[in-house]
């Protein structure tokens, strides 16, 4: 007959809350064993932390012998008495106490693990850790990250519920509509040759909720995008999705700022000041070369076109724009060899070249020195703010390209020279986004947002005249430390204006009906003014816990090629399943 399982009274990391002499029961994984012959110490671990168990000469012999058989990662239940430790361990929350074991149950044995669990000794490569993700998740750092993510989700619900938002679920199997990325498609068994799409976002459905009269919608929505992965992107992710009726931009930004303030206080115990700073899209690109700038450090872009064109340097004279960034006190660190690497990097992202100034001696050394006299060079340095000890990187081309290249160089150089502060949370609103973006490859104007985004009132006059470069949207992004955290807009709700925008986007009536017909029909029955946003829950968690990748805040993430190594997804399915879905695979060429 098996012994009755002990019932846990305390988590390991919270056993220190018990009084000395109190009898407690804990359960967890064996983190570490120190067998000193007549004295055995076992560190037991659960998601709250570690507690030390003691087995000594006073321990019942059967219990002691069982403790001697224990190995790393065994699962134990232990009952014992709380005692103050003689040697306090200040590194852990329970470092002032230990449990003198009286009963021991080995709930489960563990064979030798493929890698060490402990953060400090875990040298396993990422593929191996992802294959055994359930073991990797025992790591205290990953558990801490996922608990922080859980706390953000809880704080989101608490905040939005308190502000009278209604949590509604939207469908996971939807009609494929253009949203910017490639859809994941799901074949229908009952409708031969037809497909559902997994939602890239709940965009259309949350707008329909506004039409239905649910004036404040919230959802922690699962979203799916079939695009190339990177550190801050996964094919499936969670979005704190919201929509509000009878609002304009300021109302939504104020609501979101309240949420950010609440999260930072509840989850991080950090007070932030609101309102958060705002910057227009044009200002961000002109100053930082990016629509998601990291404002924790300087190196802002300076326009020196007027001064550069006074030189005899043809590259400057022929360019639409000449701009530069200054890296303070970096003239020695940015050797000629390092600058050559930056030039190659710039060319690799489309730059025609890169000029530079290294101000080491009393007279600055620069790549265009023979085309500029001393006075012209002094004027350029003064305009840039480049002083002795500094280095400057200068690009010349079309304004758009110059900003893009210098923005990328700013980020790369700051990271390379360790200029970016490791601490601090710089939130920034980017507002007044362009509605269209010119595509140099096909000579067309492409929409930067979904087609229901509201243009700014003063830009409506340009829609029918095709002055696309003058049309700005009531759209906004929230950026945290150089990462886009949130994106949203006010929506078009006037049917006639929507038709004008569809025309500007060159959508035919057939395309409009096929892709958005049900939403357009809904507009005809009365639609309150509304807008909303989606906040990346995973990205917010990643930034708040200082992780390098979304994989560090996702329980079971995908690799760069969207594979899940642990389960083996995606996988081959059998012929019967394919036949039920009316699918025939192409024969693979040998």
KAZITA-V849830 format. One record per residue. RES is the residue in one letter. SS is DSSP state (H for helix, E for strand, C for the rest). Layout:
BEGIN
res:RES ss:SS
res:RES ss:SS
END
This chain:
BEGIN
res:X ss:C
res:X ss:C
res:X ss:C
res:X ss:C
res:X ss:C
res:X ss:C
res:X ss:C
res:X ss:C
res:X ss:C
res:X ss:C
res:X ss:C
res:X ss:H
res:X ss:H
res:X ss:H
res:X ss:H
res:X ss:H
res:X ss:H
res:X ss:C
res:X ss:C
res:X ss:C
res:X ss:C
res:X ss:C
res:X ss:E
res:X ss:E
res:X ss:E
res:X ss:E
res:X ss:E
res:X ss:E
res:X ss:E
res:X ss:E
res:X ss:E
res:X ss:E
res:X ss:E
res:X ss:E
res:X ss:E
res:X ss:C
res:X ss:C
res:X ss:C
res:X ss:C
res:X ss:E
res:X ss:E
res:X ss:E
res:X ss:E
res:X ss:E
res:X ss:E
res:X ss:E
res:X ss:C
res:X ss:C
res:X ss:E
res:X ss:E
res:X ss:E
res:X ss:E
res:X ss:E
res:X ss:E
res:X ss:E
res:X ss:C
res:X ss:C
res:X ss:C
res:X ss:C
res:X ss:C
res:X ss:H
res:X ss:H
res:X ss:H
res:X ss:H
res:X ss:H
res:X ss:H
res:X ss:H
res:X ss:H
res:X ss:C
res:X ss:C
res:X ss:C
res:X ss:C
res:X ss:C
res:X ss:C
res:X ss:E
res:X ss:E
res:X ss:E
res:X ss:E
res:X ss:E
res:X ss:E
res:X ss:E
res:X ss:E
res:X ss:E
res:X ss:E
res:X ss:C
res:X ss:C
res:X ss:C
res:X ss:C
res:X ss:C
res:X ss:C
res:X ss:C
res:X ss:C
res:X ss:C
res:X ss:C
res:X ss:C
res:X ss:C
res:X ss:E
res:X ss:E
res:X ss:E
res:X ss:E
res:X ss:E
res:X ss:E
res:X ss:E
res:X ss:E
res:X ss:E
res:X ss:E
res:X ss:E
res:X ss:E
res:X ss:C
res:X ss:C
res:X ss:C
res:X ss:C
res:X ss:C
res:X ss:C
res:X ss:C
res:X ss:C
res:X ss:C
res:X ss:C
res:X ss:H
res:X ss:H
res:X ss:H
res:X ss:C
res:X ss:C
res:X ss:C
res:X ss:C
res:X ss:H
res:X ss:H
res:X ss:H
res:X ss:H
res:X ss:H
res:X ss:H
res:X ss:C
res:X ss:H
res:X ss:H
res:X ss:H
res:X ss:H
res:X ss:C
res:X ss:C
res:X ss:C
res:X ss:H
res:X ss:H
res:X ss:H
res:X ss:H
res:X ss:H
res:X ss:H
res:X ss:H
res:X ss:H
res:X ss:H
res:X ss:H
res:X ss:H
res:X ss:H
res:X ss:H
res:X ss:H
res:X ss:H
res:X ss:H
res:X ss:H
res:X ss:H
res:X ss:H
res:X ss:H
res:X ss:H
res:X ss:H
res:X ss:H
res:X ss:C
res:X ss:C
res:X ss:C
res:X ss:E
res:X ss:E
res:X ss:C
res:X ss:C
res:X ss:C
res:X ss:C
res:X ss:C
res:X ss:E
res:X ss:E
res:X ss:C
res:X ss:C
res:X ss:C
res:X ss:C
res:X ss:C
res:X ss:C
res:X ss:C
res:X ss:C
res:X ss:C
res:X ss:C
res:X ss:E
res:X ss:E
res:X ss:E
res:X ss:C
res:X ss:C
res:X ss:C
res:X ss:C
res:X ss:C
res:X ss:C
res:X ss:C
res:X ss:E
res:X ss:E
res:X ss:E
res:X ss:E
res:X ss:C
res:X ss:C
res:X ss:C
res:X ss:C
res:X ss:H
res:X ss:H
res:X ss:H
res:X ss:H
res:X ss:H
res:X ss:H
res:X ss:H
res:X ss:H
res:X ss:H
res:X ss:C
res:X ss:C
res:X ss:C
res:X ss:C
res:X ss:E
res:X ss:E
res:X ss:E
res:X ss:E
res:X ss:E
res:X ss:E
res:X ss:E
res:X ss:E
res:X ss:E
res:X ss:C
res:X ss:C
res:X ss:C
res:X ss:C
res:X ss:C
res:X ss:E
res:X ss:C
res:X ss:C
res:X ss:E
res:X ss:C
res:X ss:C
res:X ss:E
res:X ss:E
res:X ss:E
res:X ss:E
res:X ss:E
res:X ss:E
res:X ss:E
res:X ss:E
res:X ss:E
res:X ss:E
res:X ss:C
res:X ss:C
res:X ss:C
res:X ss:H
res:X ss:H
res:X ss:H
res:X ss:H
res:X ss:H
res:X ss:H
res:X ss:H
res:X ss:H
res:X ss:H
res:X ss:H
res:X ss:H
res:X ss:H
res:X ss:H
res:X ss:H
res:X ss:H
res:X ss:H
res:X ss:H
res:X ss:H
res:X ss:H
res:X ss:H
res:X ss:C
res:X ss:C
res:X ss:C
res:X ss:C
res:X ss:C
res:X ss:C
res:X ss:C
res:X ss:C
res:X ss:C
res:X ss:E
res:X ss:E
res:X ss:E
res:X ss:H
res:X ss:H
res:X ss:H
res:X ss:H
res:X ss:H
res:X ss:H
res:X ss:H
res:X ss:H
res:X ss:C
res:X ss:C
res:X ss:C
res:X ss:C
res:X ss:C
res:X ss:C
res:X ss:C
res:X ss:C
res:X ss:C
res:X ss:C
res:X ss:C
res:X ss:C
res:X ss:C
res:X ss:E
res:X ss:E
res:X ss:C
res:X ss:H
res:X ss:H
res:X ss:H
res:X ss:H
res:X ss:C
res:X ss:C
res:X ss:C
res:X ss:C
res:X ss:C
res:X ss:H
res:X ss:H
res:X ss:H
res:X ss:H
res:X ss:C
res:X ss:C
res:X ss:C
res:X ss:E
res:X ss:E
res:X ss:E
res:X ss:E
res:X ss:E
res:X ss:E
res:X ss:E
res:X ss:C
res:X ss:C
res:X ss:C
res:X ss:C
res:X ss:C
res:X ss:C
res:X ss:C
res:X ss:C
res:X ss:H
res:X ss:H
res:X ss:H
res:X ss:H
res:X ss:H
res:X ss:H
res:X ss:H
res:X ss:H
res:X ss:H
res:X ss:H
res:X ss:H
res:X ss:H
res:X ss:H
res:X ss:C
res:X ss:C
res:X ss:C
res:X ss:C
res:X ss:C
res:X ss:C
res:X ss:E
res:X ss:E
res:X ss:E
res:X ss:E
res:X ss:C
res:X ss:C
res:X ss:C
res:X ss:C
res:X ss:C
res:X ss:C
res:X ss:E
res:X ss:E
res:X ss:C
res:X ss:C
res:X ss:H
res:X ss:H
res:X ss:H
res:X ss:C
res:X ss:C
res:X ss:H
res:X ss:H
res:X ss:H
res:X ss:H
res:X ss:H
res:X ss:H
res:X ss:H
res:X ss:H
res:X ss:H
res:X ss:H
res:X ss:H
res:X ss:C
res:X ss:C
res:X ss:C
res:X ss:C
res:X ss:C
res:X ss:C
res:X ss:E
res:X ss:E
res:X ss:E
res:X ss:E
res:X ss:E
res:X ss:E
res:X ss:E
res:X ss:C
res:X ss:H
res:X ss:H
res:X ss:H
res:X ss:H
res:X ss:H
res:X ss:H
res:X ss:H
res:X ss:H
res:X ss:H
res:X ss:H
res:X ss:H
res:X ss:H
res:X ss:H
res:X ss:H
res:X ss:H
res:X ss:H
res:X ss:H
res:X ss:H
res:X ss:C
res:X ss:C
res:X ss:C
res:X ss:C
res:X ss:C
res:X ss:C
res:X ss:C
res:X ss:C
res:X ss:C
res:X ss:C
res:X ss:E
res:X ss:E
res:X ss:E
res:X ss:E
res:X ss:E
res:X ss:E
res:X ss:E
res:X ss:E
res:X ss:C
res:X ss:E
res:X ss:E
res:X ss:E
res:X ss:E
res:X ss:C
res:X ss:C
res:X ss:C
res:X ss:C
res:X ss:E
res:X ss:E
res:X ss:E
res:X ss:E
res:X ss:C
res:X ss:C
res:X ss:C
res:X ss:C
res:X ss:C
res:X ss:E
res:X ss:C
res:X ss:E
res:X ss:C
res:X ss:H
res:X ss:H
res:X ss:H
res:X ss:H
res:X ss:H
res:X ss:H
res:X ss:C
res:X ss:C
res:X ss:C
res:X ss:C
res:X ss:C
res:X ss:H
res:X ss:H
res:X ss:H
res:X ss:C
res:X ss:E
res:X ss:E
res:X ss:E
res:X ss:E
res:X ss:E
res:X ss:E
res:X ss:E
res:X ss:E
res:X ss:E
res:X ss:C
res:X ss:C
res:X ss:E
res:X ss:E
res:X ss:E
res:X ss:E
res:X ss:E
res:X ss:E
res:X ss:E
res:X ss:E
res:X ss:E
res:X ss:C
res:X ss:C
res:X ss:C
res:X ss:H
res:X ss:H
res:X ss:H
res:X ss:H
res:X ss:H
res:X ss:H
res:X ss:H
res:X ss:H
res:X ss:H
res:X ss:H
res:X ss:C
res:X ss:C
res:X ss:C
res:X ss:C
res:X ss:H
res:X ss:H
res:X ss:H
res:X ss:H
res:X ss:H
res:X ss:H
res:X ss:H
res:X ss:H
res:X ss:H
res:X ss:H
res:X ss:H
res:X ss:H
res:X ss:H
res:X ss:H
res:X ss:H
res:X ss:C
res:X ss:C
res:X ss:C
res:X ss:C
res:X ss:C
res:X ss:C
res:X ss:E
res:X ss:E
res:X ss:E
res:X ss:E
res:X ss:E
res:X ss:E
res:X ss:E
res:X ss:H
res:X ss:H
res:X ss:H
res:X ss:H
res:X ss:H
res:X ss:H
res:X ss:H
res:X ss:H
res:X ss:C
res:X ss:C
res:X ss:C
res:X ss:C
res:X ss:C
res:X ss:H
res:X ss:H
res:X ss:H
res:X ss:H
res:X ss:C
res:X ss:C
res:X ss:C
res:X ss:C
res:X ss:C
res:X ss:C
res:X ss:C
res:X ss:C
res:X ss:C
res:X ss:C
res:X ss:E
res:X ss:C
res:X ss:C
res:X ss:C
res:X ss:C
res:X ss:E
res:X ss:C
res:X ss:C
res:X ss:C
res:X ss:C
res:X ss:C
res:X ss:H
res:X ss:H
res:X ss:H
res:X ss:H
res:X ss:H
res:X ss:H
res:X ss:C
res:X ss:C
res:X ss:C
res:X ss:C
res:X ss:C
res:X ss:C
res:X ss:C
res:X ss:C
res:X ss:C
res:X ss:C
END
